[in-house]
Amino acid sequence: MNIHHTILLVLGLLFVLMMLVMLARQIKIAYPVFLVMAGLGISFIPGMPAVHIEPDLVFLIFLPPLLYEAAWYTSWNDFWKWKRSIILLAFGLVFFTSTIVAYTTTALVPGFTLALGFVLGGIISPPDAVAAATVMKGMSIPKRIMTILEGESLINDASSLIVFRFAIAAVIGGTFSFQQAAGQFFIVAGMGIIIGLAIAHIMYVIHRFLPTTPPIDAALTVMTPYIMYLTAEQFHFSGVMAVVSGGLFLSYRSHEVFRTGATRMNMLGVWTTMIFVLNALVFILIGLELPEIIEGLGNYSIGEAIRYGLIVSVITILLRFIWMYPAAHIPRWLSASARRDPSPGWKGPLIVSWAGMRGVVSLATALSIPLLLDNGTAFPLRNLIIFITFIVIFITLVFQGLTLPLIIRLVKLPEIDKTMPEDEQEVKARLRLNKAAIKRLNEQYGREVKENPLVLTLHQELENDISIASQSRDHGESEQEDIEQYHRVLSDIYFQQRKELYRMRKEKFFSDEVIRRMEVQLDLDDLKITGQEH
């Protein structure tokens, strides 16, 4: 296939991808679930070109930015608050799942050794938080649950990949030492964290002190996760831990690094688009890869492989339940600090357990199994391991993904922790910011407020905003309705102003540069009342 046909195929795939995502939203199915099923259906269309995924390419292109974006939007305060639950899932459950799957498959599948069992266990142990978050988007989910799921996904990729690496080494070398593997685990993970933080400090200095521009800042943020990942992997340490630790550091210091609205708006557009495309592409590739996986089964029939995959899927789902309930409640019996937090009851662990869907990391890890051993012989049962992995991904994504919203609606889980509603937090935060601005104007710009009509207008606008925020905070439901009506009026005015800008562009009296600046200002004003992009 020449380069023109390859580019045409990629563009066609991306176009179909966007159409499928829009269709998924129209029929109200989470797009990761829909894309896997659609990819599977497309792959069996006669004449469809075979899709082959290079595992190293998947790790290199997809994994660093997806991890970095997840780390960027993870609240460090929330992460630290629920660190006990996150660590129990990200490390404890990964090792528990890997061990049980290893011993079960050794007894179940003819020819499976314990080392091969740990290879499979390391592959399928980490859930995919992107799929879970997409399924639960727009639903009423306690913040604690979302924080735990997001925090787990940040760390469990590293722990599962390290289990996988040591298991591969055991298959190739023929021996396995748990003590040696445990010691190496801490070295690999710890050095990955150190490398990630070191590179994050370098990027912090570049963004903070060098004369960057919004496009340069955005380009550097795209490069940063790849630099962290490749540097750590070059020294045979955990690239995943490097990206996660570096991303958390730069996210926590982002208010110091990116100090202009233009930079932040530009980065938001770049990253929102890139992450959406990468996520969607990975999930449809999972379905498109199946025919090649089936062709490589060798001596095992499809029926046998499906049976093994279904059994491992059921075991994987059950193990999360078996681990989750003790992990949620036993620490409360042993620790006074844990008892100070509200009990998760039975509903919280149920949702966290059912949200354990597998995805991109499991697929990429399975495909990265080497074709040959050091002595030149084929890696034992490689194709069967990949097929079982696909079945686990498919079952957990489709079965759990389609039923998770139903379970959430049935259990009707209220907010577990007593926290201020986010809309009220937003009002109070805006009030604090406006009061800080008024204080600064009064202290430093008193003369300008009196003499400069523009500064005076700013002062009056801030006082009006403070008055509106105070009313929405201090008054009841009827006052809140007034605020919502006020926002609707503003939205309609902004819409009419955009139409006026369109007419101004057609008149050709104003330059396009001026029109674009006015459009950006309208977008920023709209964001102030909607809190989201349209």
N, C-alpha and C positions, 0 to 999 in steps of 0.2 A: 504494500500500500504506500503510494507516494505521499509527500508532505501535504499536497493540496487535498487529497482524499481524507487524510488524517484530520486536518483542520476542519474540513466540512463535517466529518463525523462528530467531532467534539462540539462544534457550534450547534449541530442538529440535536445532540444530546442535551446541551444546555437549554435550547429552546423547548424541547419536550419536557425537560425538568421544570421549567417555570410554569408551563401549562398544567402539569400535574400538581404542582404546589397550589396553584389557584383553584384547581378542581377539588383538592383535598380540603381547602378552607371553605369552599362552597358547600360541600357535603358534611363539613364539621368532623373530619377525621384528622388526627395529628399527622402532619406530613411525613415524619420518619416511617410510621407504620404504612402509610399509603404508598410511599416511594419504594419500599422493599417489595411489596406485593406487585406494584406496577413494573418494577425492574425484572422481577421473576417472570411476569407475563410477557414482557417485551422480548426477553431472551429466547423465548420459544417460537417467536414469529419466524416463519420460513425466510431464509435469505438474510437474516439479521447477522451482521458481522460479529465474530467472536470477540468478546471483551476480555483482555488479560490484564490483570492488575499486578504491577511490580511491587512487591512488599516493601522494598527499601524506599520506593517512591512514595508509597502511602505514608510511611512513617515520616519521611523527610518533608513532604509537602503539606500534609494534613495535620499531623499531630502537634507540632510546635505552636502554630497560631491558635488552634482550638484550645489547647491547654492555657496558653497565655491569656486569651480572651476570658476564659473561665476564671483564672486567677485575678484578672483585672477587676472583674465585677463581683468578686467575693469580698464581703465585708470582713476585714481583719478582726474587728471587735466581736462580731458574731461568731466567726471561726474560732476565736480563742475561747469564747464563752462556752461553746459546745464541743471543745476539743476532745473531751473524754469520749463522747459518743462517736465522733468522727474517727478517732484513732481506733476504737474498738471495731468499727466497720472496715476502715481502710486497711488496717493491718491484720487484726484478729480474724475478721470474717474471710479475708482473702486467703490466709494460711489455713483456716479451718476448711473452707471450700476446696482448696487445692488438695489437701490431705485426704479428705473423704472421697473426692472424685478419683484421686490416684488409686486408692485401695479398692474402690468399687469397680473401676474399669479393668483393673488387673484381674479381678475375679470374674468379670463379666465377659470380656472380649478375648477370644483366643489369640495368643501371641503378644498381648500387652504386657510389658514389664512395668515395674513400679516407676522407673524413670520416665517411661512414656506416659504413664498416668499423671505424673506431676507436670509433664509438658502440657497435656490437655487441661489439667486443673489450673495451671497458671494462665492459660489462654482464656478460659471462660469465667474466671472468678471476678473480674471487675465489671460492674454495671456501667451503663452509659447514661450520665445525667442529662445530656442534651435531649435524648429521647423522652426521658421522664419529665423534664421541664416543659417540653413542647406539648406533651399530652396534658399536663396539669395547667397549662397557660390559661388564664382567665377564670380559673376555678378558685374557690375560697379554701386556701391551704394555710395552716399555721406557719408563721415565719420560721419557727424552730425546725420544722420538717424540711422546708426548702433549704435552710442553711446546712443541715446535716447531710442532705443528699448532694448538694453542691460541694461541700467540703470533702465528703467521701470520694467523689469523683476526681478531685484534684490529687489525692494521695494514693488511691488504690491502683491507679495505672502504674505508678512506680513500683509498688510492692509486688503486683502481679507480674510485671515484666522481669523483675529480679528473680522471682521464683522460676519463671520460664527460662531465663538464661542459665541458671544453675542446673535445671533439669536437662536442657539441651547438652550442656557440658557433661552431665552424667551419662547420657545416651552415647555421646561420642567417645568419652573416655572409659566408659564401662564401670565406673565406680562413683559412689555418692557419699559424701560425709556431711551429716547435718550440722555438726559443730563448725566445720570449715565454712559451710554455706551461710550459717547464721552470722559468723564473724565478718565474712565478705559482704553480706547484706548491709550491715551498718557502715562499712567503709564506702561502698558504692553509693549508697543513699546520702551519707554525710558529705562526701566530697562533691557530689552533684549539687547539694545545697550551697556549699562554699563557692563553687564556680559560678552558680547562678547569681548569688549575692555580689560577687566580685564584678561580674559583667554589668549587673544592674547599677552598681555605684559608678562605673565608667560612663554608662549611658546617662545617668543622672547628671553628672558633671557636664557632659556634652549638651544636653538639653538646657541645663540651667545657666551655664556661663558662656556658651559660644553663641554667635549671632545667627541662630537658626531662623527659618521662616516656617509658616504653617505647612507648606508642602514637604519641606525637609523633615520637620518633626514627624509628620505622618509616615513618610518613607522610613525613617529611623525606627519607629515603633513596629513597622512590618518586619524590618530586618532583625530586631532585637531577639525575638524568640528563636529564630534560626541560629543566630550566633551563639546563644546560650546552649541550645540543644547540641549543635555540632561540636562545640568546644568540649563539653562534658563527655560526649560519646567518643571523641578523638582520644581521650585519656582513659576510656573504658569505664567511665562513671555514669551515673544515671542522668541522662539528658532530660527526662521527665521532671525529676526533682529540681534540676537547674532552672527549667522554664517556670515551674510553679513558684519556687522561692523568689526568683528574680521578678516575676510578675506581681507577686504579693507586695514586694518592697516598693516597686515603682508605682503601683496603684496607691499605696498608702501615702507616698510623697508626691502624688500627681498635682496637688494644689500648688506645690513649689515649682514643679517642673514646667507645667503648661499654664502659663499665666495670662494668656489672651483668649478671648472668646473665639476668635477666628481659628486659632489652633485647635481648640477643643471641638468646634463644629466640624472642621475639616476631618479630624481624626474619627469622629463619630460616623460620618458618611463613609469613609474608607473602610473602617472595621465592620460596620453593620452589613455592608454589601459583601465583603470578602467572607465573613464568617457564615452568612446565610448560604452563599454559593458552595462553600466547602462542605458544610453540613449536609445540604441537600444532595450534592454530588456523591458523597460517601454512601449515603443510604440507598440511592438507586444503584450504585455499583455493587452493593451487596447482592441484590437480586440478579443483576446482569452476569455476575461471576459464576452462578450455579452450574450452567451446562459444562463449563470447563472442569469444575470440581467433580461432577458426576463421571465424566470421561476418565478421570484418574483414579477411580475406586479400585481398579484391578481385580483381585480375586474375590472381593466382597460384593455380594449382590446389593442392589439398591434397597431391597426390602430389609436385609440385615442391617445395613448402615442406618436406615431410618429408624429401625427398632432401637439400636444403640443410642442414636441421637435423642429419641423420645425419652428413654430411660434416664439418660444423663440430664436432660432438660428438667424432668420432674424432680430429680435429686437436687439439682441446682436451685430450683425454686423453693423446695422444702427446707434446704439447709439455711436459707436466708431467714425463714420463719423461726427455725429451731434456734438460730443464733440471736435473732433480734429481740425476742421477749426477755430472755435472761439478761442480755446486754443492756436493755432499757431499765430493768428493775433491780438487779442485784447490786449495782453501784449505789443505789439509794439506801440499801440495807447496810452497806459497809462504810459509807462516807456521809458525814454530817453536812458537808457543803452541797452534796448532791441532793440531800433531802430538802434543802431550802428552795429548790426549784419545783414548780408544780409537777405533779405526776403525769407522765404521758398516757397513763391508762392503758386500755387495750386497742384503742382506735389509732393512735399515733403509730405504734409499731406495726400495725396491720398495713397502713398506707406505705410506710417506709419499706416494708417487706415486699409488697406487691409492686413497688416501683423499681425493682431490680432488673431492668431490661438491659440486654447486652447489645453492643453495637460496633463502632468503627475500630476501637482498640483491639477487641477480640478477633475481628476479621484480619486486621493487618498483622497481628501477632501470629495467627495461624499460617498465613501466607508466607511469613518470614522463616518458617522452618526450612533448614537447608535441604537441598535436593540430595546431597551425597554426604557420607561420613568421610572422615579423614583418609580412610583406606580405599576410598573410591566406590564403595558399595552404596546402594540406595538407602536413604534414611528410612528406617522401618515404619510401616503403616502411616506414612506422611499423609497420603490422600484421604485415608479414613479419618484421621484426626481433623483434617480441614472440613470434611463433610459433616462430622458430628458438631463441629463448631458452628457451621452454617445452620444446622437444625436448631441448635440452642438459641442462636441469634433470632432466627425466624419465629420460633415458638414464643420466646419471651417478648419480642417486639410486637408481634401480631396479637397473640392471645392476651398477654398482660396489658399491652398498650391499648387494646380496644375495650378491655373490661375495667381498667383503672378508673376512668371517669365515673362509671356506674358505681363502683365501690365507694368512691369519694362522696357521691351524692347520697348513697344509702346510709353510710355511717354518720354523716352530718357532723363532722368533727369541728367544734368551735376553736377559736384561738386559745391555745393552751396557756400561754404566758400573758400576764396582764401588762400589755403595752399600749401606749397611746396610738390611736388610729393614725395612719399615715397622712390622711388629708389634714388632720388637726396638727400633726407634726409640721407639715408643710406651711400651714398658716403661721405657726409660731416661729418657724425658721425665717420666713419672709419678714415677719415683724421685727425679729432681732436684727436682720440685715439692714432694714430700712432705718431702724433706730441708730444703728452704728453709722449709717450714712449721714443722718441728720446731725448727730454728735460731731462728726468730722467737719461738716459744713459750718456749724456754729463755732467750733473751736479755731478752725484754720482759715475759713473763708467768710467771716462775718461781713467784711467790707464789700466783697464781691456780691454777697446776697443782697445787700442794700443798693449797690450801684449798677450791677449787671443784670438786666432783665432776664437773660437766659438762665443764669444761676438761680435767680429768684424763682423762675418757673420750675426748675428742678426741685428746689426746696419745697415748693407748694405741692408738687406731684408726690414727693415722698411723704409729706404729711397726709395727703389724701389716701395714699396706699396704707399708711399706718392706721388711719381711721377705719378703712374698709376691713383690714385684717382684724382689728380690735372688735368690730361689730360681729364678724363671723365667729369670733372666739367666744364673745361674752353673751351672745343672744341665742335664741332657740332655733327651732326648725324653720319657722317662717322667715327668719333672717337669712338662713342658709339658702332658702329658695330664692331670696332676693339676689344673693351672690351668684347663684347659678344662672338666673335670668340676666344679670349683668354680663356674665361671661358669654352667654348666647348672643347678646346684643353686640359685644365686641367682635365675636367670631364673624357675625354677619357683616359688620362694618369692614373688617379686614378682607372678607370675600369681595365686597363691592370695590374696595380699593385696588385689589388685584385686577378686577375687570377694568377699572379706570387706567391702570398701568398698561394693560393690553391695548386699550384705545390710544394711549399716548405713544406706544411703540408704533402703531399703524400710522399715526400722524407724522412721524419721522422728524418731529421738532426737537425731541429730547434724544440724547445719545443713548445707545444700548448700555454703556457703562453706568450711566446714572440710573437707568431703569433697573438694572441688575442690583445695584446697591439698595434701591428702594424695596425691591423684592426680598432681599436678605433681611432688611430691617423689619418688614412685615412678618416674615417667618419667625424672627426672634420675638416679636411682640406676641405672635400667636402661641409660641412655645411657653410664654410666661403664664398663659391662662389654661392651656391644654396639658402641659407637662409632657407632651410626646410629639413625635414627628408624624406627619400625615403622609 
